[in-house]
């Protein structure tokens, strides 16, 4: 039975490509009205067009999640269009600095990754939660990663940022539960997104061994399968869900 998200008003960040795009398409197909945030205007518009052409209801905003003015303005505009925010699904993120050891890791890479992945998480939650508090309900789903929990990342900056997201989630869920807001994070494994495919190609060049690049890419899991899990997490069927959800 499909997850029921009818009448739900959802913001999806990172909705232009990868997991975010699959999530936007999935929750719309399950009945939600969707505001898509991303910096990739071309692909963001493509996601929204596909939703609307399939009978859904979506709109795109160009939002850099690391920019506070952009986030506050985007959330306000989306809230007005949606007429409330029931669910935030925050998938926006970047991966830089793969294969670079700490003594060669530049501050620019470190700052860039932490700004988008960790500061961006803080900012989007800051402005969305203030709206959710007024209605005393809401669901926030954040994108952590095994990289920030098990140390499996190829990038120190990425692993640090996702570890930060995981810690942020644990504290935030305690802070917001009294307002009727549920907070979870999901730690997707190796998913076939443009970000991950480029990372696999880069690491293959740096650490070339006798294995097939094509086989490694083919073994990545589908973002659509992750989106199915996230859609469930966003539903009332998951109201007793606590903590982090890991995928393969």
N, C-alpha and C positions, 0 to 999 in steps of 0.2 A: 504494500500500500504506500503511495507517495506521501512524503512529509507534507503536512498541511501548514502552509504559511500564508493563507488567504488573509487579506486585510493587514498584513504586517508591513511596516514601513522600515526599510533597511538601507543603511549606508554600507557600501562595500568599497574599501580603499584598495588600490592596486588592481582595479578592475579592468585594465586595458589588456593585460596578457596573463599567462600562467594560471596559477591557482585562483587569483582574484577574478579573472575573466570567467573561469569555469563556475566559480561560486555565484557570480552575478547571474549567469545564465540559468543555473540550477534553481536558485531561490525564486527567480522570476517565474520559471516554469511551474514552481510549486505555489504560485499565487501572490508573491510579494510585489510591492511597489519599490523600485530600487533607484537609489542615487549612487552613481558611479564616480569615484574620485580617482584621478591619476594625473601624471604629468605628460603622458603620451596621448596627445589630443587625437591623433589619427586613429590609433587602435582603440582608444576610449570611445570615440564616436562609433567605431565599428561594433563594439560590444553592445552599445545602446541601440544602434540600428537593428542589430540582429534580434534583440529582445523585443523591440517595438514591432518589427515586421512579423514576429511570431505571435503577436497578440498580447504581449506584456506591456508594462508601463515603466519606462526607465528614462533617466536624464543624466547627462554627463557634466561634471565640473572639473576644470583644470585646477588641481590642488597639489601643491608640494607640501607633504606632511611635516617637513622640517621647518616650514615657515609659519610662524604663529599667526600673522595677519591673514595669510591665505587660508589657514585651517579655520580660524574663527569665522571669517567671512563665508567660507564654503559650508560650514556646519549650519550657520544661520540661514543661508539661502536654501540649503537642502531641507532644513527643518520647516521652513515656510512652504516649500513645494510639497513635501511629504505630508505636511500637517501633523507633525510629531515624528519622533524617532523611537521605534521599538527595539531595534537591533543594530549594533555596530559589528561589522566583520572586517577587521583590520588586517589586510594581507600585504600592504605596501612594504617594500624592502629592497635593499641592494646588497650585492656581494662584490667586494673588491679586496685586493691584497692577497689573493690566493697564492700559496706556495712561497710567500715572503716571510723570512724569519724575523724575529723581533728587532734585531740590531739593524736591519735594513728596511724596516717598515716606516714609511714616512708619516708625519703628523697629518698631512693632507688626507691620506687614505683613511687613517684612524678616525679623524674628525668627520669625514664624509659619511662613513658607514654608521658611526654612532649617532650622527645627526639625523639620518633618515630612519634607521631601525629602532633606536631607543628614544631619542628626543621626539621623533614623529609619533611613537606610541603614546608617550606622555601627553603630547599636545592634543591628539585626536580624542583621547580619553577625557582630558580636561574639559573640552568644550561639549562633547556629547553627553558626558555624565551630568553636567549641570542642567541639561534639558531633561534627561531621564529622571533626575531627582524630583522635578516638579510634578511628574505623573506617577511617581512611586512605583515604577516598574521599568524593566529593560534587561537586555542581554548584551554582553560585550564578549566578543571572541577575538583573541589576539594571536598573532603568528609568532610562536617561539620556534624552536628547532632542536633536534638532538644535538646539534653543534654546540648549543649553550648549556647542555645538561651532561652529555657523555664525552665531550671534547673531541668529536670526530670531524670538526671543520678543517678545511684547507686554509682558512683565513683566521688569523688571530682576532682581527677587528670584528669579523662576522660572528665568531664564537662568543666574543665578549658582549656584543650587542644583544644576541639572542639569549645569553645567560641573564642579561639585565632585564629583558622582556619577561622572562620566566619569573624572576624575583619580583618584578613590578606587579605581575599578575597575582601572585600569592598574597601580596600586601593589599592590592586593590580589591580583591574579592572580600577580604575582611572589612575594608573600609566601606564598601558600597552595599553589603548585604542588608544592612539596616534600612536601606532605602528601597528594598525589593528588587535590587539589580543583581543579576547573576553574572559572574565573570569567570571565563575559562580561557585557557590557551591550548593551542594545538601544535604539536611538534611533528610536522610532516617529514617523512624520510626523504629518500632520493626521488624527486618528482621531475617528470619531463616538462620542465618549463624552459623558456629561453635563457633565463638566468643560470639554471643548472646545466643545461647543455653546453653553454659557453664555458662554464667552469670545468666540466668534464674534458672538453677539448683542450683547455689550457693546461690542466694537470697532466693530461696524456702527453703533451709536448714536453713538459718539464720532467716527467718521470716515466719516459717511454720504456715499456717492457713488452714482452711478447704476448700481448693480449689485444683483442679486437676493440677498437674504439666504437665501431658500429654496434657490437654486441653489448658493450657497457651502456650505450645510450638506449638501446632497445630494452634493456632490463630496468630502466627507470619506470616508476609507476605513473599512471595516468593522472593528471590533475583533476579529471572528471571524477575519479574514484575518491579523491580527497574531498572534492566539493560535496559529494553525497554525504560524507561524514559530517562536514560542517553544517550542511542544511539540517541534518538531524539535531546537531548541537544547538541550532537556532530555534528549534521547535519546542513546544510545550511538553512533548514527550521526553525531553531531556532535562526537565526542570530539577531533577535531583542529581544531575551530573556535577561532580566535584573534581577539581584539579585539572591535570593535563591529560590530553588525549594524544597518544602516539600512533603514528602510522608506520608502515614498513619503509 
